[in-house]
Amino acid sequence: MTQPAVANQALPSSLSARLHELAHRHPLLVALDFDGVLAPLGDDPAAVTPLPEAVAAIRRLVAHGIPVAVVSGRDLASLSSVAQIGPGVLMVGSHGDEWAEPARLEVSHADLDAHVDVVHAAAVAAHRVAAAHPGAWVELKRTSVAVHVRRMPSHLRAAALAAARQALHGIPGVRLLPGTDVLEATTTPADKGVAVQTLRAMSGAAAVIFLGDDVTDEAAFARLGPGDLGIKVGDGDTRAAERIPDCIAVTHVLRTLADHLDRDVGISSERTPERTRL
Ligand SMILES: [Mg+2]
């Protein structure tokens, strides 16, 4: 996939000031969605790659001891295969239902067998919808099923999503998570808001920065407090305090934060980066 070039681009002054302020909060947690945030959206989920400049900026944050987590709706295997960012970045898949290292912190829904019948029923319904709407496709995850319509002509997507909603909403044990060009039927209470709160507790974070582009990221924005910073990427209603246009701007946010941290270390030799483990 061709990736957009990352040119110099000024951030809004209010956002830059908040990043400067948050760089002094310790520990600071940075959590981000993947698709549409670290990586431009693509029709083939397996071919999506993060912007190299974003990866470089995250590695700088990690080197400063900042805990960084990628919180995605993808299942963990899919996320781990495309989001190869480097050591020290915690991967959280399936909206917080699947956690990578350390395993002891995994949010467990204990008996996956209990979900199998519900997921199967949802999968059957989802496949019927996909069969009736060419271009729609079904993603099967451990505890959920997602109907994607991104590959369909844009004027046909709403009808396919409406059909999916109708087919899935009455299945006992299913909770619907609408996203951009996707409707997910999940069997667990996991959402990105719970995931961010878990990350906050794990890291003992004094402040959280969360960046997301999708409807499902709103659950995370809703859990942020006045001392945190939510950044919505792209268009759409949001609870986030700040908005930036695209993945390239995400790169500038991460780089600006790393620049502030670099300056702090340069100014004060007392501020030795001290790793906060996730
Ligand atoms: Mg996204």
Residues whose N, C-alpha, C, O or C-beta is under 5 A from the ligand:
A	BS01	MG	D33 F34 D35 G36 D213 D214
